[in-house]
């Protein structure tokens, strides 16, 4: 029997790719100080968080994205105690970092307090009480300025921001100058992880440009990918470090660390997953070497305009 849907949400992956999602409810729709925000309900993905008409996460598969962003650097680090998140308004990245008993302080800086306040109300399963954890420190300012002025150094810094779009709030947190600030604020064994956009073979501009830009600052840089259905397929992440190469960790070692660190509720990440994420097929490896841009403050990368399709 044919199923008909009256309402559809069109998610713009980039200028060449749109994805449509059937919608059967709107839980929230409004505008914060910085961006439009909606929490929709999808028959396929449950609650969906959108910012400026772009899907940020969905109830059904958010664990794939957030475990990928967090556990790759956290498991690679020998003993993460101080962590930093840029963005991450729904609180799920913070939730994953706080699973580590070694973490004494988790700083989360998101310029848009409105996103956090609305997420607290409508997305309790995402943050799972992380905002109220005694180790959490929330700041509602520009993450770049905060890091620049911070006197602390961090073991893991996760960049959980929307893609760099024109008129969006995040494009200056993808530049060489920003990554140099991050480098200065990391401990000797510190790592940075970055959500770096679409990992599809034909749409790699952001991923390979973030990789190239990180490589201009960090001696060790890797790309890894995860299949996130609500994002339309493969999604790219980059990780940079001064001394540690996460891609060298075996499945056996990752599983050992997961057990030692008491991570009993991971839905996605384990040793086998880790090895698969850090292994790209030949055509992707070759494509990542072609046409990459160095992203700078004077020459930022915009994937598309933030308004309209």
Buried (B, 14 or more C-beta within 10 A) or exposed (E): EEEEEEEEBEBBBBEEBEBEBBBEEEBBEEEBEBBBBBBBBBEBBBBBBBBBBBBBBBBBBBBBBBBBBBBBBBBBBEEBBBBBBBBBBBBBBBBBBBBBEBBEBBBBBBBBBBBBBBBBEBBEEBBBEBBEBEBBEBBBEBBBEBBBEBEEBBBBBBBBBBBBBEEBBBBBBBBBBBBEBBBEBBBEBBBBBBBBBBBBEEBBBBBBBBBBBBBEBBEBBBBBBBBBEBBBBBBBBBBBBBEBBBBEBEBEBBBBBBEEBEBEEBEBBBBEBBBBBBEBEEEBEEBBEEEBBEBBEEEBBBBBBBEEE
